[in-house]
Amino acid sequence: METKLKNIAEIYTGFTQRPIEDSVDSLSLKTILIKDLIQNQVVLSNDQFSEIEWVYESKLKFLSHNSIIVVARGEPRAYVFKGQESDQVAVSNQFIVVNLKVDEIKPEFLAWYFNHSRAMRSYFEMNSRGSMLMMLSISTLKEASITIPTLTEQDEILLLAEESMKGNDVIAYVQRLMNLRTEYNQAKSEQILMQAKVAQ
């Protein structure tokens, strides 16, 4: 099955910062900063939220359970929020928020689809503005075509993605060991040369 994202989700942009309004009571809440995100993660963790004071009259939309946030400034990446609306986490307009309205698609799968499917990566590259910094608009995201496999097939894709991540972790670990071995061998070689020089 294939459909446009706007047919299966509520989509909106995050808040815009404005000059502080002195007459408004402040509200403590949490937000997410792009610098705190890890590229290969899917699910956001609690230690990635930053505290801010909201001092504006405009009402905020808080992330709800399974909200997907998509980076709109820079390389588009998607992450899943597993908290609750009562946690009072809101995002700035550097993000686009996607709340699924159907049960036929898992939020983790949609995040994977945004981040890894060739069709979606190509769509982002062709339709994002900006030569130095990619800018993804809400209208572009709404019009994105989404292929929806069965829930079983989605689980299979997510399992394959998890196995790939584990494989990448192993490769990274082996690479670190190889780098340490190279550094040790280089230091040992220099030590041998130094001892030979002193012995003359």
C-alpha positions in Angstrom: 0.0 0.0 0.0 1.2 3.5 -0.8 -0.3 6.8 0.4 0.8 10.4 1.1 1.9 11.2 4.6 -0.8 13.8 5.0 -3.5 11.1 4.7 -2.2 9.1 7.7 -0.8 11.7 10.1 -1.2 15.0 11.7 1.8 17.2 10.8 2.9 20.5 12.3 6.0 22.6 12.8 7.5 23.3 16.2 7.4 26.7 18.0 9.1 29.9 17.0 11.1 31.9 19.5 10.1 35.5 19.9 11.2 38.4 22.1 10.3 37.8 25.7 6.8 39.0 26.8 7.2 40.5 30.3 3.5 40.4 31.1 3.2 36.6 30.6 3.8 34.1 33.4 6.6 31.7 32.7 6.2 28.0 32.2 9.0 25.4 32.7 9.1 22.8 30.0 11.5 20.6 28.1 12.7 20.8 24.5 15.1 18.9 22.2 18.2 20.5 20.6 19.6 19.2 17.3 23.1 19.2 18.8 21.9 16.6 21.4 20.7 14.1 18.8 22.7 11.0 17.8 22.6 10.2 14.1 21.9 6.5 14.3 19.5 6.5 17.1 15.7 6.1 16.6 14.2 6.5 20.1 14.8 9.6 22.1 16.1 9.2 25.6 15.2 11.4 28.7 18.8 12.7 29.0 18.5 14.4 25.6 15.9 17.0 26.8 16.8 20.5 27.8 14.9 22.7 30.3 13.5 26.0 29.0 11.2 28.8 30.3 8.2 29.6 28.0 7.2 33.2 28.4 4.8 33.7 25.5 1.0 33.9 25.3 0.8 31.5 22.4 -0.2 27.9 23.3 2.3 25.1 22.8 1.7 21.7 21.3 3.5 19.1 23.4 4.8 15.8 22.0 2.6 12.9 22.6 3.5 9.2 23.0 5.0 7.9 19.6 5.3 11.4 18.1 7.9 11.4 15.4 10.1 14.5 15.1 11.9 15.2 11.8 14.9 17.5 11.6 13.8 20.3 9.2 17.1 22.3 9.1 20.1 20.2 8.0 20.0 16.6 6.9 16.4 15.3 7.5 16.5 12.7 10.2 13.6 11.2 12.2 13.3 10.2 15.9 10.5 8.7 18.0 9.4 10.2 21.3 8.3 7.5 23.8 7.3 9.8 26.6 3.8 11.2 27.3 2.1 14.6 26.7 2.2 15.2 30.4 6.0 15.3 30.2 5.6 18.7 28.5 8.2 18.3 25.8 7.9 20.8 22.9 10.2 21.3 19.9 11.2 24.4 18.0 10.6 25.1 14.3 13.9 23.3 13.6 11.7 20.2 13.6 8.5 19.0 12.0 6.3 16.8 14.2 4.4 13.8 12.8 1.6 12.1 14.8 0.2 9.0 13.1 -3.5 8.7 12.9 -3.6 5.0 11.8 -2.5 1.8 13.4 -1.3 0.2 10.2 2.2 1.7 10.5 4.6 1.7 13.4 6.3 5.0 14.4 9.7 3.2 14.5 9.2 1.9 11.0 8.2 5.4 9.7 11.3 6.8 11.3 13.4 4.1 9.6 11.6 4.9 6.3 12.5 8.5 6.6 16.1 7.8 7.5 17.0 4.9 5.3 14.6 4.1 2.4 16.1 5.1 -0.9 12.8 6.5 -2.1 12.6 8.9 0.9 16.2 9.9 0.9 15.9 10.8 -2.8 12.7 12.7 -2.2 14.3 14.7 0.5 17.3 15.6 -1.7 15.2 16.6 -4.6 12.7 18.7 -2.7 14.7 20.3 0.1 15.7 24.0 -0.3 19.1 25.6 0.4 22.5 25.1 -1.1 24.6 25.1 2.1 22.0 23.8 4.6 19.1 21.6 3.6 15.6 23.0 4.5 12.7 20.7 4.6 9.3 22.4 4.5 6.1 21.0 6.1 4.3 21.0 2.7 7.1 18.9 1.2 6.8 16.4 4.1 3.0 16.3 3.8 3.2 15.3 0.1 5.7 12.6 0.7 4.6 9.2 -0.6 4.8 6.5 2.0 4.9 2.7 1.2 3.3 0.8 4.0 4.2 -2.9 4.3 2.2 -5.2 6.6 3.0 -5.0 10.3 4.9 -8.3 10.1 7.0 -7.0 7.2 7.7 -3.8 9.2 8.9 -5.9 12.1 11.2 -7.8 9.7 12.7 -4.5 8.3 13.2 -3.2 11.9 14.9 -6.4 12.9 17.2 -6.2 9.9 18.0 -2.6 10.8 18.8 -3.6 14.3 21.1 -6.4 13.1 22.9 -4.0 10.8 23.5 -1.6 13.7 24.9 -4.4 15.8 27.2 -5.3 12.9 28.3 -1.7 12.6 29.1 -1.6 16.4 31.3 -4.7 16.0 33.1 -3.2 13.0 33.7 0.1 14.9 35.0 -1.8 17.9 37.4 -3.9 15.8 38.5 -0.6 14.1 39.3 0.9 17.4 41.3 -2.1 18.4 43.2 -2.0 15.1 44.0 1.7 15.7 45.2 1.1 19.2 47.4 -1.8 17.9 48.8 0.5 15.2 49.6 3.3 17.8 51.2 0.7 20.1 53.4 -0.7 17.3 54.4 2.8 16.2 55.4 3.8 19.7 57.3 0.5 20.2 59.1 1.0 17.0 60.1 4.5 18.0 61.3 3.2 21.3 63.5 0.6 19.6 65.0 3.3 17.4 65.7 5.6 20.4 67.4 2.7 22.3 69.5 1.9 19.2 70.5 5.6 18.9 71.6 5.8 22.6 73.5 2.5 22.3 75.9 3.9 19.6 
